[in-house]
Amino acid sequence: MNQYRPVFRETPAVVKNLIIINVLMLLATYAMQSAGIDLTEKLGMHYPGSEKFRFYQVITHMFMHGGITHLFFNMFALWMFGRVLENVWGPRRFLTYYFVTGLGAVALHMFVNHLEISAMQNTMTAFSNTPAPEILDKFVKKHLASPTPGLLDFITNWYDDPSSAAFATEGGKIMDQILKLKMDIPTVGASGAVYGVLLAFGMLFPNTQLMLLFPPIPIKAKYFVIGYGVLELYLGLTNSGGSIAHFAHLGGMLFGFFLIKYWNKTTKTFY
């Protein structure tokens, strides 16, 4: 165990402190759960239209994680690539880059959420004008990952009596609940900033050989970054990967790309 301590001591200050803060926040999350307080709900990023949204969540969500595995992979990548960047850029520039990419990530994620929520609201408006089980059925299948058997039975029964005003009223309430559920899902994690760090490493050291775990083959950093970017775009557009915020990952990479290009134009010595 002692052989790893010098390695962490040699980790530059910003990366080390970011890792420590993230670990402490996860421990605090577990500790507060026993007291009946959900820090994820309070500090995770909610959609601005949600009653649970607070402005400070724009920052605090970057230090919250959904569990040990989520935290480990983010912090391992931050340590692996971030320490190189901090040693090259210096602490101030690295910290600036980290927060710009993290904020850019949540900005793109919230914009994509806005598009989806606006589409949901438009469908709900159409439903209020002409209630129909077909509209509710499509709405539920598109926006609810795991509908309950009771909800599916309700839709089936409404198909049998499509002119029922009672079914229409209840259908509107169900759509309201699904919209609220969508708005109230918190976004947590440093993944957006970490993907920005990964992008920066690939741009600064494009020909550095990285060793993949699965499959265990070497690959140049630039191809690794391009592959990750393409994968995230595909998963985001196809809405795959469950609750993972793929557009947040892309946002971190996108804002990182533009910031590095800006620094290249305005700074004679980039690093």
Contacts in CASP RR format, 6 or more apart in sequence:
PFRMAT RR
TARGET T0000
AUTHOR 0000-0000-0000
METHOD contacts of the structure
MODEL  1
MNQYRPVFRETPAVVKNLIIINVLMLLATYAMQSAGIDLTEKLGMHYPGS
EKFRFYQVITHMFMHGGITHLFFNMFALWMFGRVLENVWGPRRFLTYYFV
TGLGAVALHMFVNHLEISAMQNTMTAFSNTPAPEILDKFVKKHLASPTPG
LLDFITNWYDDPSSAAFATEGGKIMDQILKLKMDIPTVGASGAVYGVLLA
FGMLFPNTQLMLLFPPIPIKAKYFVIGYGVLELYLGLTNSGGSIAHFAHL
GGMLFGFFLIKYWNKTTKTFY
8 16 0 8 1.000
11 19 0 8 1.000
11 79 0 8 1.000
11 83 0 8 1.000
12 83 0 8 1.000
12 86 0 8 1.000
12 87 0 8 1.000
12 90 0 8 1.000
12 91 0 8 1.000
12 94 0 8 1.000
13 86 0 8 1.000
13 91 0 8 1.000
14 86 0 8 1.000
14 91 0 8 1.000
14 94 0 8 1.000
14 95 0 8 1.000
14 98 0 8 1.000
15 78 0 8 1.000
15 79 0 8 1.000
15 82 0 8 1.000
15 83 0 8 1.000
15 86 0 8 1.000
15 94 0 8 1.000
18 78 0 8 1.000
18 98 0 8 1.000
18 190 0 8 1.000
19 75 0 8 1.000
19 78 0 8 1.000
19 79 0 8 1.000
21 63 0 8 1.000
22 63 0 8 1.000
22 65 0 8 1.000
22 71 0 8 1.000
22 74 0 8 1.000
22 75 0 8 1.000
22 190 0 8 1.000
23 71 0 8 1.000
23 75 0 8 1.000
25 39 0 8 1.000
25 43 0 8 1.000
25 63 0 8 1.000
25 64 0 8 1.000
25 65 0 8 1.000
26 64 0 8 1.000
26 65 0 8 1.000
26 66 0 8 1.000
26 67 0 8 1.000
26 68 0 8 1.000
26 71 0 8 1.000
28 39 0 8 1.000
29 39 0 8 1.000
29 40 0 8 1.000
29 64 0 8 1.000
29 65 0 8 1.000
32 38 0 8 1.000
32 39 0 8 1.000
39 64 0 8 1.000
40 64 0 8 1.000
40 66 0 8 1.000
40 186 0 8 1.000
40 188 0 8 1.000
41 52 0 8 1.000
41 186 0 8 1.000
42 54 0 8 1.000
43 56 0 8 1.000
43 57 0 8 1.000
43 60 0 8 1.000
43 61 0 8 1.000
43 63 0 8 1.000
43 64 0 8 1.000
43 188 0 8 1.000
44 57 0 8 1.000
44 60 0 8 1.000
44 61 0 8 1.000
44 64 0 8 1.000
44 186 0 8 1.000
44 187 0 8 1.000
44 188 0 8 1.000
45 57 0 8 1.000
45 58 0 8 1.000
45 60 0 8 1.000
45 61 0 8 1.000
45 106 0 8 1.000
45 109 0 8 1.000
45 110 0 8 1.000
45 186 0 8 1.000
45 187 0 8 1.000
45 188 0 8 1.000
46 52 0 8 1.000
46 53 0 8 1.000
46 54 0 8 1.000
46 57 0 8 1.000
46 183 0 8 1.000
46 184 0 8 1.000
46 185 0 8 1.000
46 186 0 8 1.000
46 187 0 8 1.000
47 53 0 8 1.000
47 110 0 8 1.000
47 113 0 8 1.000
47 114 0 8 1.000
47 117 0 8 1.000
47 182 0 8 1.000
47 183 0 8 1.000
47 184 0 8 1.000
47 185 0 8 1.000
48 110 0 8 1.000
49 183 0 8 1.000
50 180 0 8 1.000
50 183 0 8 1.000
50 184 0 8 1.000
51 184 0 8 1.000
52 184 0 8 1.000
52 186 0 8 1.000
57 186 0 8 1.000
58 103 0 8 1.000
58 106 0 8 1.000
61 106 0 8 1.000
61 186 0 8 1.000
61 187 0 8 1.000
61 188 0 8 1.000
61 189 0 8 1.000
62 99 0 8 1.000
62 102 0 8 1.000
62 106 0 8 1.000
62 189 0 8 1.000
62 190 0 8 1.000
62 193 0 8 1.000
63 189 0 8 1.000
63 190 0 8 1.000
64 186 0 8 1.000
64 188 0 8 1.000
64 189 0 8 1.000
65 71 0 8 1.000
65 74 0 8 1.000
65 188 0 8 1.000
65 189 0 8 1.000
65 190 0 8 1.000
66 188 0 8 1.000
66 189 0 8 1.000
70 189 0 8 1.000
74 189 0 8 1.000
74 190 0 8 1.000
74 191 0 8 1.000
74 194 0 8 1.000
75 190 0 8 1.000
77 194 0 8 1.000
77 197 0 8 1.000
77 198 0 8 1.000
78 190 0 8 1.000
78 193 0 8 1.000
78 194 0 8 1.000
78 197 0 8 1.000
81 197 0 8 1.000
81 198 0 8 1.000
81 200 0 8 1.000
81 201 0 8 1.000
82 94 0 8 1.000
82 197 0 8 1.000
82 201 0 8 1.000
84 201 0 8 1.000
84 205 0 8 1.000
85 94 0 8 1.000
85 97 0 8 1.000
85 197 0 8 1.000
85 200 0 8 1.000
85 201 0 8 1.000
85 204 0 8 1.000
86 94 0 8 1.000
88 204 0 8 1.000
88 271 0 8 1.000
89 97 0 8 1.000
89 271 0 8 1.000
93 263 0 8 1.000
97 196 0 8 1.000
97 197 0 8 1.000
97 200 0 8 1.000
97 256 0 8 1.000
97 259 0 8 1.000
97 260 0 8 1.000
98 193 0 8 1.000
98 197 0 8 1.000
99 193 0 8 1.000
100 255 0 8 1.000
100 256 0 8 1.000
100 259 0 8 1.000
101 192 0 8 1.000
101 193 0 8 1.000
101 195 0 8 1.000
101 196 0 8 1.000
101 197 0 8 1.000
101 199 0 8 1.000
101 251 0 8 1.000
101 252 0 8 1.000
101 253 0 8 1.000
101 255 0 8 1.000
101 256 0 8 1.000
101 259 0 8 1.000
102 190 0 8 1.000
102 192 0 8 1.000
102 193 0 8 1.000
102 196 0 8 1.000
102 252 0 8 1.000
102 255 0 8 1.000
103 255 0 8 1.000
104 192 0 8 1.000
104 251 0 8 1.000
104 252 0 8 1.000
104 254 0 8 1.000
104 255 0 8 1.000
105 191 0 8 1.000
105 192 0 8 1.000
105 193 0 8 1.000
105 195 0 8 1.000
105 196 0 8 1.000
105 245 0 8 1.000
105 248 0 8 1.000
105 249 0 8 1.000
105 250 0 8 1.000
105 251 0 8 1.000
105 252 0 8 1.000
105 255 0 8 1.000
106 187 0 8 1.000
106 192 0 8 1.000
106 248 0 8 1.000
107 251 0 8 1.000
107 255 0 8 1.000
108 247 0 8 1.000
108 248 0 8 1.000
108 250 0 8 1.000
108 251 0 8 1.000
108 252 0 8 1.000
108 254 0 8 1.000
108 255 0 8 1.000
109 187 0 8 1.000
109 245 0 8 1.000
109 247 0 8 1.000
109 248 0 8 1.000
109 251 0 8 1.000
112 247 0 8 1.000
113 182 0 8 1.000
116 143 0 8 1.000
116 182 0 8 1.000
117 179 0 8 1.000
117 182 0 8 1.000
117 183 0 8 1.000
120 139 0 8 1.000
120 143 0 8 1.000
120 175 0 8 1.000
120 178 0 8 1.000
120 179 0 8 1.000
120 182 0 8 1.000
121 179 0 8 1.000
123 135 0 8 1.000
123 139 0 8 1.000
123 175 0 8 1.000
124 139 0 8 1.000
124 172 0 8 1.000
124 175 0 8 1.000
124 176 0 8 1.000
124 179 0 8 1.000
126 135 0 8 1.000
127 135 0 8 1.000
127 136 0 8 1.000
127 139 0 8 1.000
127 171 0 8 1.000
127 172 0 8 1.000
127 175 0 8 1.000
128 172 0 8 1.000
131 167 0 8 1.000
131 168 0 8 1.000
131 171 0 8 1.000
131 172 0 8 1.000
132 162 0 8 1.000
133 155 0 8 1.000
133 158 0 8 1.000
133 159 0 8 1.000
133 162 0 8 1.000
133 167 0 8 1.000
136 155 0 8 1.000
136 158 0 8 1.000
136 171 0 8 1.000
136 172 0 8 1.000
136 174 0 8 1.000
136 175 0 8 1.000
137 155 0 8 1.000
137 159 0 8 1.000
139 175 0 8 1.000
139 178 0 8 1.000
140 147 0 8 1.000
140 151 0 8 1.000
140 155 0 8 1.000
140 174 0 8 1.000
140 178 0 8 1.000
141 147 0 8 1.000
143 178 0 8 1.000
143 182 0 8 1.000
144 151 0 8 1.000
144 178 0 8 1.000
144 181 0 8 1.000
145 242 0 8 1.000
151 174 0 8 1.000
154 167 0 8 1.000
154 170 0 8 1.000
154 171 0 8 1.000
154 174 0 8 1.000
157 167 0 8 1.000
158 164 0 8 1.000
158 167 0 8 1.000
158 171 0 8 1.000
161 167 0 8 1.000
185 243 0 8 1.000
187 245 0 8 1.000
187 248 0 8 1.000
191 245 0 8 1.000
191 248 0 8 1.000
191 249 0 8 1.000
192 248 0 8 1.000
192 249 0 8 1.000
192 251 0 8 1.000
192 252 0 8 1.000
192 253 0 8 1.000
193 252 0 8 1.000
195 228 0 8 1.000
195 232 0 8 1.000
195 249 0 8 1.000
195 250 0 8 1.000
195 251 0 8 1.000
195 252 0 8 1.000
195 253 0 8 1.000
196 252 0 8 1.000
196 253 0 8 1.000
196 255 0 8 1.000
196 256 0 8 1.000
198 224 0 8 1.000
198 225 0 8 1.000
198 228 0 8 1.000
198 253 0 8 1.000
199 225 0 8 1.000
199 252 0 8 1.000
199 253 0 8 1.000
199 256 0 8 1.000
199 257 0 8 1.000
199 260 0 8 1.000
200 256 0 8 1.000
200 260 0 8 1.000
201 208 0 8 1.000
201 221 0 8 1.000
201 225 0 8 1.000
202 208 0 8 1.000
202 221 0 8 1.000
202 222 0 8 1.000
202 224 0 8 1.000
202 225 0 8 1.000
203 222 0 8 1.000
203 225 0 8 1.000
203 257 0 8 1.000
203 260 0 8 1.000
204 260 0 8 1.000
204 271 0 8 1.000
205 221 0 8 1.000
206 220 0 8 1.000
206 221 0 8 1.000
206 222 0 8 1.000
207 220 0 8 1.000
207 221 0 8 1.000
207 222 0 8 1.000
208 220 0 8 1.000
208 221 0 8 1.000
209 218 0 8 1.000
209 219 0 8 1.000
209 220 0 8 1.000
209 221 0 8 1.000
210 218 0 8 1.000
210 219 0 8 1.000
210 220 0 8 1.000
210 221 0 8 1.000
210 224 0 8 1.000
211 217 0 8 1.000
211 218 0 8 1.000
211 219 0 8 1.000
212 218 0 8 1.000
212 219 0 8 1.000
212 224 0 8 1.000
225 253 0 8 1.000
228 249 0 8 1.000
228 253 0 8 1.000
229 249 0 8 1.000
229 250 0 8 1.000
229 253 0 8 1.000
232 246 0 8 1.000
232 247 0 8 1.000
232 249 0 8 1.000
232 250 0 8 1.000
232 253 0 8 1.000
233 246 0 8 1.000
233 250 0 8 1.000
234 240 0 8 1.000
235 241 0 8 1.000
235 244 0 8 1.000
235 246 0 8 1.000
236 246 0 8 1.000
236 247 0 8 1.000
236 250 0 8 1.000
263 270 0 8 1.000
264 270 0 8 1.000
END
